[in-house]
Amino acid sequence: GGSNRRSGGGGRGGGGGIPFDFSSLQPLPSLDEAKRWLKQAWTDCEAMRILKRELYESRISCQVIFLAHEVSEKALKAGMYKLVGLNPSSLVNHELHCHAQAICSQRPGRFVSLINIASKMSSYYVKSRFPNQHPPYDAPVDVYNESHAITAAEYAEMVIKFIDEVVNED
């Protein structure tokens, strides 16, 4: 029963453990954790939208892209918590396609586009932030433009809306 369910480490910021069944070494689904992660994803989405409105007045495309990745990652982790749980190694994994594949395995056929979107966004986590990920003399601010940012934001909106349905379904 429930006696084997314990919380693991709370991660960098503390505040809550990872629902985990130590007797089977499996993460446990947790609607509460799913909703907590989804709530943070929605606030990141709000920040992304604010920056997106300023795209044509400044050179912030790479920041919009990074936030799009953050929105997607947190939403996908919320989906993982809802459907299968999230183990400590998945918690620190930033590869969107890994989370999308795990979600798809729980709902065959329903999430196929999620894997495609996640794969397209996977490179954004590092490349939208660090100059050493680009040719010499180029920084992310030089590489990404408004079109890239708008596309990434649209993908993030699709991911979070989709996962919101998953987390809030019965």
C-alpha positions in Angstrom: 0.0 0.0 0.0 0.8 3.6 0.7 3.5 2.8 3.2 6.2 2.5 0.5 5.4 5.8 -1.1 7.9 8.4 0.0 9.1 11.7 -1.2 12.5 11.9 -2.7 14.7 15.0 -2.8 13.1 18.3 -3.6 15.6 19.4 -6.3 17.5 22.6 -6.4 14.9 24.8 -4.8 13.6 22.4 -2.3 9.9 22.5 -1.6 8.2 19.2 -2.0 9.5 15.8 -3.0 9.2 13.5 -5.9 6.4 11.0 -5.5 8.3 7.7 -5.7 7.6 4.1 -4.8 10.9 2.9 -3.4 9.7 -0.7 -3.3 9.5 -0.9 -7.1 11.9 2.0 -7.9 9.2 3.6 -10.1 8.1 7.2 -10.1 4.4 7.6 -9.2 1.9 9.8 -11.0 0.9 12.9 -9.0 -1.9 15.2 -10.1 -0.7 17.8 -7.4 2.8 17.9 -8.9 1.4 18.0 -12.4 -0.7 21.0 -11.5 2.2 22.7 -9.8 4.4 22.4 -12.8 1.6 23.4 -15.2 1.0 26.6 -13.1 4.6 27.6 -13.5 4.5 26.8 -17.2 1.5 29.1 -17.6 3.4 32.0 -15.9 6.4 31.4 -18.1 4.0 31.5 -21.0 2.7 34.9 -19.8 6.3 36.2 -19.7 7.0 34.8 -23.2 3.9 36.5 -24.6 4.9 39.9 -23.0 8.4 39.6 -24.6 6.9 38.5 -27.9 4.9 41.7 -28.1 8.1 43.6 -28.0 9.9 41.7 -30.7 9.9 44.3 -33.3 11.1 47.1 -31.0 14.2 45.2 -29.6 16.6 42.3 -30.2 15.0 39.8 -27.9 14.2 36.9 -30.2 16.6 34.6 -28.4 14.9 35.3 -25.1 11.5 34.6 -26.5 12.8 31.3 -27.9 14.4 30.3 -24.6 11.1 31.0 -22.7 9.3 29.0 -25.4 11.5 26.1 -24.4 10.9 26.7 -20.7 7.1 26.7 -21.2 7.3 23.5 -23.2 9.6 21.7 -20.8 7.6 22.6 -17.7 4.3 21.7 -19.5 5.7 18.3 -20.7 7.0 17.6 -17.2 3.5 18.4 -15.9 2.2 15.8 -18.4 4.7 13.3 -17.2 3.7 13.8 -13.6 0.1 13.3 -14.5 0.5 10.2 -16.6 3.6 8.3 -15.3 5.4 10.3 -12.7 8.8 11.7 -13.1 12.0 10.2 -11.8 15.0 12.3 -10.6 17.0 11.8 -13.9 14.0 12.9 -16.0 13.5 15.9 -13.7 16.9 17.3 -14.7 16.6 16.3 -18.4 15.9 19.2 -20.7 15.4 17.1 -23.9 11.8 17.9 -24.9 11.5 14.9 -27.2 12.3 12.4 -24.4 9.4 13.8 -22.3 7.1 13.9 -25.4 7.9 10.3 -26.2 7.1 9.2 -22.7 3.8 10.9 -22.8 3.0 9.4 -26.2 3.7 6.0 -24.9 0.7 6.4 -22.5 -1.7 7.6 -25.2 -0.8 5.9 -28.4 -1.8 7.8 -31.5 -3.1 10.8 -29.6 0.2 12.7 -29.1 2.1 12.1 -32.4 2.3 15.8 -33.2 3.7 16.5 -29.7 6.9 14.5 -30.5 7.3 16.4 -33.8 7.0 19.8 -32.1 9.3 18.8 -29.2 11.9 17.6 -31.6 11.9 20.9 -33.5 12.3 22.8 -30.2 15.0 20.6 -28.7 18.0 22.7 -29.9 16.6 25.9 -28.3 17.6 25.1 -24.7 21.3 25.7 -25.2 21.6 27.4 -28.6 19.2 30.3 -27.7 21.4 31.2 -24.8 25.1 30.6 -25.3 27.4 32.3 -27.9 29.8 29.3 -27.9 27.0 27.3 -29.6 27.4 29.4 -32.8 30.2 30.2 -35.2 32.8 32.7 -34.0 31.6 36.3 -33.8 28.0 35.2 -33.7 25.9 35.2 -30.5 22.3 34.0 -30.2 21.1 37.6 -30.6 22.7 37.6 -34.1 21.4 34.2 -35.1 17.7 34.2 -34.2 15.1 36.6 -35.6 11.5 37.5 -35.1 10.3 34.7 -37.4 12.2 32.1 -35.3 10.8 33.6 -32.1 7.2 33.6 -33.3 7.4 30.0 -34.5 8.9 28.8 -31.2 6.2 30.7 -29.2 3.5 29.1 -31.4 4.9 25.7 -30.7 5.1 26.4 -26.9 1.4 27.5 -27.0 0.4 24.3 -28.7 2.4 22.2 -26.2 1.0 23.9 -23.1 -2.6 23.9 -24.3 -2.4 20.2 -25.2 -0.8 19.3 -21.8 -3.3 21.5 -20.0 -6.1 19.3 -21.4 -4.2 16.1 -20.3 -3.6 17.4 -16.8 -7.1 18.6 -16.3 -9.0 15.6 -17.9 -10.7 13.1 -15.6 
